[in-house]
Amino acid sequence: MRKLKLTKLGVSVPDPEMRARVAAAEQLADAAAAKEDSIDRKVHAFVTVMQAHGLTVKDLEVLRRRLQGSG
């Protein structure tokens, strides 16, 4: 498990390496979702790619709305 840096206020801040890893996985997941026709398949494709990179989608409804808004 990765340690997070703590600020003065005690709020954790993700390290730049993790941010880059998440951003890269999101780009791949967005590309996979764009290839699908239905919103259900888009969500499934996005979640599958994120899981393949060891990441979790916490709120599927937010993801669903985001993917619907992007076309």
Contact map, one row per residue, 1 for C-alpha under 8 A:
11100000000000000000000000000000000000000000000000000000000000000000000
11110000000000000000000000000000000000000000000000000000000000000000000
11111000000000000000000000000000000000000000000000000000000000000000000
01111100000111100000000000000000000000000000000000000000000000000000000
00111110000111100000000000000000000000000000000000000000000000000000000
00011111111110000000000000000000000000000000000000000000000000000000000
00001111111110000000000000000000000000000000000000000000000000000000000
00000111111000000000000000000000000000000000000000000000000000000000000
00000111111000000000000000000000000000000000000000000000000000000000000
00000111111100000000000000000000000000000000000000000000000000000000000
00000111111110000000000000000000000000000000000000000000000000000000000
00011110011111000000000000000000000000000000000000000000000000000000000
00011110001111100000000000000000000000000000000000000000000000000000000
00011000000111110110000000000000000000000000000000000000000000000000000
00011000000011111110000000000000000000000000000000000000000000000000000
00000000000001111111000000000000000000000000000000000000000000000000000
00000000000000111111100000000000000000000000000000000000000000000000000
00000000000001111111110000000000000000000000000000000000000000000000000
00000000000001111111111000000000000000000000000000000000000000000000000
00000000000000011111111100000000000000000000000000000000000000000000000
00000000000000001111111110000000000000000000000000000000000000000000000
00000000000000000111111111000000000000000000000000000010000000000000000
00000000000000000011111111100000000000000000000000000000000000000000000
00000000000000000001111111110000000000000000000000000000000000000000000
00000000000000000000111111111000000000000000000011001000000000000000000
00000000000000000000011111111100000000000000010001000000000000000000000
00000000000000000000001111111110000000000000000000000000000000000000000
00000000000000000000000111111111000000000000000010000000000000000000000
00000000000000000000000011111111100000000000111111000000000000000000000
00000000000000000000000001111111110000000000010000000000000000000000000
00000000000000000000000000111111111000000000000000000000000000000000000
00000000000000000000000000011111111100000100110010000000000000000000000
00000000000000000000000000001111111100001111110000000000000000000010000
00000000000000000000000000000111111110000100000000000000000000000000000
00000000000000000000000000000011111110000100000000000000000000000000000
00000000000000000000000000000001111111101100100000000000000000000000000
00000000000000000000000000000000011111101100000000000000000000000000000
00000000000000000000000000000000000111111100000000000000000000000000000
00000000000000000000000000000000000111111110000000000000000000010011000
00000000000000000000000000000000000001111111000000000000000000000000000
00000000000000000000000000000000100111111111100000000000000000000000000
00000000000000000000000000000001111111111111110000000000000000000010000
00000000000000000000000000000000100000111111111000000000000100110010000
00000000000000000000000000000000100000011111111100000000000000000000000
00000000000000000000000000001001100100001111111110000000000000000000000
00000000000000000000000001001101100000000111111111000000000000000000000
00000000000000000000000000001000000000000011111111100001100000000000000
00000000000000000000000000001000000000000001111111110000000000000000000
00000000000000000000000010011001000000000000111111111000000000000000000
00000000000000000000000011001000000000000000011111111111100000000000000
00000000000000000000000000000000000000000000001111111111000000000000000
00000000000000000000000000000000000000000000000111111110000000000000000
00000000000000000000000010000000000000000000000011111110000000000000000
00000000000000000000000000000000000000000000000001111111000000000000000
00000000000000000000010000000000000000000000000001111111100000000000000
00000000000000000000000000000000000000000000001001100111110000000000000
00000000000000000000000000000000000000000000001001000011111100100000000
00000000000000000000000000000000000000000000000000000001111100000000000
00000000000000000000000000000000000000000000000000000000111111100000000
00000000000000000000000000000000000000000010000000000000111111110000000
00000000000000000000000000000000000000000000000000000000001111111000000
00000000000000000000000000000000000000000000000000000000001111111100000
00000000000000000000000000000000000000000010000000000000101111111110000
00000000000000000000000000000000000000100010000000000000000111111111000
00000000000000000000000000000000000000000000000000000000000011111111100
00000000000000000000000000000000000000000000000000000000000001111111110
00000000000000000000000000000000100000100110000000000000000000111111111
00000000000000000000000000000000000000100000000000000000000000011111111
00000000000000000000000000000000000000000000000000000000000000001111111
00000000000000000000000000000000000000000000000000000000000000000111111
00000000000000000000000000000000000000000000000000000000000000000011111
